[in-house]
Structure formats: C-alpha cells, structure tokens
Amino acid sequence: MAGRSYPDHWKGENGLYCAGMVRRGIYGSYEDAEHIADDISKQLRSSSKPTHNNGSA
C-alpha cells in the first residue's frame, strides 16, 4: 500500500499523525507540525461545543 502523498501525508487513515517524513528538512517538519496542531485544535473546538438541551423529554 502506498503512503499518502505530500501535502496530505501528515495524517493517517486511523488518525495517527506523522511529522517530518517528507524529506524537506526542518521546514517540512515545521509545516507538518502546523498542520497537526491545526487539526487537533479543530477537533478540540468541535468536541467542546456545548449541546443545546431545552430540558424537555
């Protein structure tokens, strides 16, 4: 099975992250880290949104 290609290589199918494996040096690692941090931030924001419950059954 072939790996995902640049620039979408940093997040695997099962949600595992992989940084710095694109042979672009420190800049590539930096880009990967930025993408990973943004993705985690989006996930945390979406999971922390309050659910609106009006209390009726």
Biopython code that builds the backbone (N, CA, C, O; Angstrom):
import numpy as np
from Bio.PDB.StructureBuilder import StructureBuilder

atoms = [
    (1, "MET", "N", (0.843, -1.178, 0.000)),
    (1, "MET", "CA", (0.000, 0.000, 0.000)),
    (1, "MET", "C", (0.885, 1.236, 0.000)),
    (1, "MET", "O", (1.796, 1.353, 0.819)),
    (2, "ALA", "N", (0.623, 2.139, -0.898)),
    (2, "ALA", "CA", (1.406, 3.366, -0.999)),
    (2, "ALA", "C", (0.982, 4.348, 0.082)),
    (2, "ALA", "O", (-0.184, 4.402, 0.473)),
    (3, "GLY", "N", (1.949, 5.122, 0.555)),
    (3, "GLY", "CA", (1.650, 6.134, 1.553)),
    (3, "GLY", "C", (0.961, 7.326, 0.925)),
    (3, "GLY", "O", (0.915, 7.457, -0.298)),
    (4, "ARG", "N", (0.439, 8.175, 1.746)),
    (4, "ARG", "CA", (-0.212, 9.379, 1.244)),
    (4, "ARG", "C", (0.840, 10.334, 0.735)),
    (4, "ARG", "O", (1.951, 10.381, 1.263)),
    (5, "SER", "N", (0.502, 11.093, -0.284)),
    (5, "SER", "CA", (1.476, 11.984, -0.897)),
    (5, "SER", "C", (1.412, 13.382, -0.280)),
    (5, "SER", "O", (0.416, 13.774, 0.328)),
    (6, "TYR", "N", (2.497, 14.108, -0.457)),
    (6, "TYR", "CA", (2.601, 15.483, 0.008)),
    (6, "TYR", "C", (1.538, 16.301, -0.694)),
    (6, "TYR", "O", (1.362, 16.091, -1.894)),
    (7, "PRO", "N", (0.828, 17.190, -0.084)),
    (7, "PRO", "CA", (0.948, 17.702, 1.271)),
    (7, "PRO", "C", (0.011, 17.039, 2.273)),
    (7, "PRO", "O", (-0.070, 17.488, 3.417)),
    (8, "ASP", "N", (-0.691, 15.994, 1.884)),
    (8, "ASP", "CA", (-1.670, 15.369, 2.779)),
    (8, "ASP", "C", (-1.137, 14.120, 3.455)),
    (8, "ASP", "O", (-1.906, 13.208, 3.756)),
    (9, "HIS", "N", (0.124, 14.063, 3.692)),
    (9, "HIS", "CA", (0.778, 12.874, 4.238)),
    (9, "HIS", "C", (0.807, 12.842, 5.758)),
    (9, "HIS", "O", (1.085, 11.791, 6.336)),
    (10, "TRP", "N", (0.534, 13.940, 6.416)),
    (10, "TRP", "CA", (0.780, 14.070, 7.844)),
    (10, "TRP", "C", (-0.282, 13.406, 8.715)),
    (10, "TRP", "O", (-0.046, 13.198, 9.905)),
    (11, "LYS", "N", (-1.452, 13.066, 8.155)),
    (11, "LYS", "CA", (-2.485, 12.403, 8.951)),
    (11, "LYS", "C", (-2.871, 11.087, 8.292)),
    (11, "LYS", "O", (-3.282, 11.051, 7.132)),
    (12, "GLY", "N", (-2.733, 10.023, 9.042)),
    (12, "GLY", "CA", (-3.049, 8.702, 8.524)),
    (12, "GLY", "C", (-4.531, 8.403, 8.562)),
    (12, "GLY", "O", (-5.326, 9.183, 9.086)),
    (13, "GLU", "N", (-4.894, 7.264, 8.000)),
    (13, "GLU", "CA", (-6.294, 6.864, 7.920)),
    (13, "GLU", "C", (-6.926, 6.664, 9.292)),
    (13, "GLU", "O", (-8.122, 6.906, 9.453)),
    (14, "ASN", "N", (-6.167, 6.236, 10.264)),
    (14, "ASN", "CA", (-6.694, 5.969, 11.607)),
    (14, "ASN", "C", (-6.492, 7.130, 12.564)),
    (14, "ASN", "O", (-6.646, 6.964, 13.774)),
    (15, "GLY", "N", (-6.152, 8.296, 12.050)),
    (15, "GLY", "CA", (-5.978, 9.467, 12.893)),
    (15, "GLY", "C", (-4.608, 9.601, 13.521)),
    (15, "GLY", "O", (-4.405, 10.460, 14.378)),
    (16, "LEU", "N", (-3.661, 8.766, 13.111)),
    (16, "LEU", "CA", (-2.294, 8.893, 13.621)),
    (16, "LEU", "C", (-1.561, 9.953, 12.819)),
    (16, "LEU", "O", (-1.740, 10.064, 11.606)),
    (17, "TYR", "N", (-0.740, 10.725, 13.500)),
    (17, "TYR", "CA", (-0.006, 11.795, 12.852)),
    (17, "TYR", "C", (1.435, 11.386, 12.584)),
    (17, "TYR", "O", (2.020, 10.593, 13.323)),
    (18, "CYS", "N", (1.993, 11.937, 11.522)),
    (18, "CYS", "CA", (3.371, 11.651, 11.139)),
    (18, "CYS", "C", (4.010, 12.960, 10.692)),
    (18, "CYS", "O", (3.595, 13.536, 9.686)),
    (19, "ALA", "N", (5.002, 13.432, 11.417)),
    (19, "ALA", "CA", (5.643, 14.703, 11.091)),
    (19, "ALA", "C", (7.096, 14.492, 10.703)),
    (19, "ALA", "O", (7.794, 13.649, 11.267)),
    (20, "GLY", "N", (7.533, 15.271, 9.734)),
    (20, "GLY", "CA", (8.942, 15.292, 9.372)),
    (20, "GLY", "C", (9.414, 14.162, 8.492)),
    (20, "GLY", "O", (10.615, 13.897, 8.440)),
    (21, "MET", "N", (8.529, 13.489, 7.804)),
    (21, "MET", "CA", (8.925, 12.342, 6.998)),
    (21, "MET", "C", (8.846, 12.616, 5.497)),
    (21, "MET", "O", (8.724, 11.672, 4.716)),
    (22, "VAL", "N", (8.911, 13.864, 5.076)),
    (22, "VAL", "CA", (8.764, 14.185, 3.656)),
    (22, "VAL", "C", (10.076, 14.562, 2.991)),
    (22, "VAL", "O", (10.098, 14.952, 1.824)),
    (23, "ARG", "N", (11.159, 14.448, 3.727)),
    (23, "ARG", "CA", (12.489, 14.774, 3.207)),
    (23, "ARG", "C", (12.598, 16.230, 2.763)),
    (23, "ARG", "O", (13.234, 16.541, 1.756)),
    (24, "ARG", "N", (11.970, 17.107, 3.528)),
    (24, "ARG", "CA", (12.066, 18.539, 3.251)),
    (24, "ARG", "C", (12.806, 19.267, 4.369)),
    (24, "ARG", "O", (12.782, 20.496, 4.432)),
    (25, "GLY", "N", (13.449, 18.531, 5.228)),
    (25, "GLY", "CA", (14.247, 19.130, 6.294)),
    (25, "GLY", "C", (13.398, 19.732, 7.393)),
    (25, "GLY", "O", (12.258, 19.331, 7.625)),
    (26, "ILE", "N", (13.995, 20.714, 8.065)),
    (26, "ILE", "CA", (13.328, 21.350, 9.201)),
    (26, "ILE", "C", (12.059, 22.072, 8.757)),
    (26, "ILE", "O", (11.058, 22.071, 9.473)),
    (27, "TYR", "N", (12.101, 22.685, 7.585)),
    (27, "TYR", "CA", (10.915, 23.395, 7.105)),
    (27, "TYR", "C", (9.747, 22.427, 6.899)),
    (27, "TYR", "O", (8.609, 22.760, 7.227)),
    (28, "GLY", "N", (10.012, 21.252, 6.367)),
    (28, "GLY", "CA", (8.963, 20.253, 6.191)),
    (28, "GLY", "C", (8.393, 19.797, 7.518)),
    (28, "GLY", "O", (7.184, 19.601, 7.648)),
    (29, "SER", "N", (9.264, 19.628, 8.510)),
    (29, "SER", "CA", (8.806, 19.239, 9.844)),
    (29, "SER", "C", (7.939, 20.333, 10.450)),
    (29, "SER", "O", (6.934, 20.055, 11.104)),
    (30, "TYR", "N", (8.342, 21.585, 10.225)),
    (30, "TYR", "CA", (7.574, 22.730, 10.718)),
    (30, "TYR", "C", (6.179, 22.748, 10.090)),
    (30, "TYR", "O", (5.181, 22.930, 10.788)),
    (31, "GLU", "N", (6.116, 22.559, 8.775)),
    (31, "GLU", "CA", (4.821, 22.546, 8.095)),
    (31, "GLU", "C", (3.927, 21.430, 8.633)),
    (31, "GLU", "O", (2.742, 21.642, 8.889)),
    (32, "ASP", "N", (4.502, 20.254, 8.799)),
    (32, "ASP", "CA", (3.736, 19.128, 9.333)),
    (32, "ASP", "C", (3.208, 19.451, 10.724)),
    (32, "ASP", "O", (2.044, 19.184, 11.023)),
    (33, "ALA", "N", (4.045, 20.017, 11.566)),
    (33, "ALA", "CA", (3.642, 20.360, 12.931)),
    (33, "ALA", "C", (2.508, 21.381, 12.928)),
    (33, "ALA", "O", (1.592, 21.291, 13.746)),
    (34, "GLU", "N", (2.561, 22.343, 12.021)),
    (34, "GLU", "CA", (1.496, 23.339, 11.910)),
    (34, "GLU", "C", (0.173, 22.674, 11.515)),
    (34, "GLU", "O", (-0.869, 22.962, 12.104)),
    (35, "HIS", "N", (0.217, 21.796, 10.530)),
    (35, "HIS", "CA", (-0.992, 21.094, 10.090)),
    (35, "HIS", "C", (-1.565, 20.234, 11.214)),
    (35, "HIS", "O", (-2.778, 20.207, 11.427)),
    (36, "ILE", "N", (-0.701, 19.544, 11.919)),
    (36, "ILE", "CA", (-1.142, 18.678, 13.011)),
    (36, "ILE", "C", (-1.767, 19.507, 14.130)),
    (36, "ILE", "O", (-2.821, 19.146, 14.654)),
    (37, "ALA", "N", (-1.128, 20.611, 14.497)),
    (37, "ALA", "CA", (-1.661, 21.473, 15.556)),
    (37, "ALA", "C", (-3.016, 22.049, 15.157)),
    (37, "ALA", "O", (-3.925, 22.112, 15.984)),
    (38, "ASP", "N", (-3.164, 22.469, 13.904)),
    (38, "ASP", "CA", (-4.443, 22.997, 13.433)),
    (38, "ASP", "C", (-5.532, 21.927, 13.477)),
    (38, "ASP", "O", (-6.663, 22.205, 13.875)),
    (39, "ASP", "N", (-5.192, 20.713, 13.073)),
    (39, "ASP", "CA", (-6.164, 19.625, 13.070)),
    (39, "ASP", "C", (-6.615, 19.292, 14.489)),
    (39, "ASP", "O", (-7.808, 19.111, 14.733)),
    (40, "ILE", "N", (-5.680, 19.211, 15.415)),
    (40, "ILE", "CA", (-6.023, 18.926, 16.810)),
    (40, "ILE", "C", (-6.877, 20.049, 17.384)),
    (40, "ILE", "O", (-7.836, 19.793, 18.112)),
    (41, "SER", "N", (-6.535, 21.288, 17.060)),
    (41, "SER", "CA", (-7.299, 22.429, 17.540)),
    (41, "SER", "C", (-8.740, 22.373, 17.035)),
    (41, "SER", "O", (-9.675, 22.625, 17.795)),
    (42, "LYS", "N", (-8.917, 22.044, 15.760)),
    (42, "LYS", "CA", (-10.266, 21.930, 15.202)),
    (42, "LYS", "C", (-11.053, 20.826, 15.896)),
    (42, "LYS", "O", (-12.240, 20.991, 16.177)),
    (43, "GLN", "N", (-10.401, 19.706, 16.173)),
    (43, "GLN", "CA", (-11.082, 18.600, 16.841)),
    (43, "GLN", "C", (-11.492, 18.984, 18.257)),
    (43, "GLN", "O", (-12.590, 18.645, 18.700)),
    (44, "LEU", "N", (-10.617, 19.691, 18.967)),
    (44, "LEU", "CA", (-10.941, 20.101, 20.333)),
    (44, "LEU", "C", (-12.076, 21.114, 20.347)),
    (44, "LEU", "O", (-12.950, 21.055, 21.212)),
    (45, "ARG", "N", (-12.069, 22.038, 19.400)),
    (45, "ARG", "CA", (-13.139, 23.034, 19.337)),
    (45, "ARG", "C", (-14.480, 22.381, 19.044)),
    (45, "ARG", "O", (-15.491, 22.738, 19.647)),
    (46, "SER", "N", (-14.493, 21.428, 18.121)),
    (46, "SER", "CA", (-15.764, 20.790, 17.767)),
    (46, "SER", "C", (-16.272, 19.887, 18.887)),
    (46, "SER", "O", (-17.482, 19.732, 19.046)),
    (47, "SER", "N", (-15.378, 19.295, 19.661)),
    (47, "SER", "CA", (-15.821, 18.414, 20.742)),
    (47, "SER", "C", (-16.196, 19.179, 22.001)),
    (47, "SER", "O", (-16.859, 18.627, 22.879)),
    (48, "SER", "N", (-15.788, 20.435, 22.109)),
    (48, "SER", "CA", (-16.085, 21.194, 23.321)),
    (48, "SER", "C", (-17.290, 22.108, 23.155)),
    (48, "SER", "O", (-17.630, 22.846, 24.079)),
    (49, "LYS", "N", (-17.947, 22.072, 21.987)),
    (49, "LYS", "CA", (-19.133, 22.891, 21.801)),
    (49, "LYS", "C", (-20.248, 22.345, 22.679)),
    (49, "LYS", "O", (-20.498, 21.139, 22.691)),
    (50, "PRO", "N", (-20.918, 23.227, 23.413)),
    (50, "PRO", "CA", (-21.993, 22.749, 24.293)),
    (50, "PRO", "C", (-23.188, 22.271, 23.468)),
    (50, "PRO", "O", (-23.498, 22.831, 22.416)),
    (51, "THR", "N", (-23.834, 21.253, 23.952)),
    (51, "THR", "CA", (-25.049, 20.779, 23.300)),
    (51, "THR", "C", (-26.223, 21.543, 23.888)),
    (51, "THR", "O", (-26.293, 21.761, 25.098)),
    (52, "HIS", "N", (-27.124, 21.940, 23.041)),
    (52, "HIS", "CA", (-28.290, 22.699, 23.494)),
    (52, "HIS", "C", (-29.397, 21.720, 23.847)),
    (52, "HIS", "O", (-29.908, 20.992, 22.995)),
    (53, "ASN", "N", (-29.749, 21.720, 25.104)),
    (53, "ASN", "CA", (-30.793, 20.833, 25.595)),
    (53, "ASN", "C", (-31.812, 21.692, 26.324)),
    (53, "ASN", "O", (-31.489, 22.343, 27.318)),
    (54, "ASN", "N", (-33.040, 21.691, 25.828)),
    (54, "ASN", "CA", (-34.049, 22.541, 26.457)),
    (54, "ASN", "C", (-34.712, 21.891, 27.662)),
    (54, "ASN", "O", (-35.596, 22.493, 28.272)),
    (55, "GLY", "N", (-34.309, 20.681, 28.017)),
    (55, "GLY", "CA", (-34.811, 20.033, 29.215)),
    (55, "GLY", "C", (-36.098, 19.260, 29.027)),
    (55, "GLY", "O", (-36.553, 18.592, 29.955)),
    (56, "SER", "N", (-36.697, 19.332, 27.849)),
    (56, "SER", "CA", (-37.935, 18.581, 27.637)),
    (56, "SER", "C", (-37.631, 17.138, 27.271)),
    (56, "SER", "O", (-36.597, 16.836, 26.676)),
    (57, "ALA", "N", (-38.546, 16.257, 27.636)),
    (57, "ALA", "CA", (-38.335, 14.829, 27.369)),
    (57, "ALA", "C", (-38.994, 14.378, 26.107)),
    (57, "ALA", "O", (-38.905, 13.203, 25.749)),
]
sb = StructureBuilder()
sb.init_structure("model")
sb.init_model(0)
sb.init_chain("A")
sb.init_seg("    ")
for serial, (resi, resn, name, xyz) in enumerate(atoms, 1):
    if name == "N":
        sb.init_residue(resn, " ", resi, " ")
    sb.init_atom(name, np.array(xyz, "f"), 0.0, 1.0, " ", f" {name:<3s}", serial, name[0])
structure = sb.get_structure()
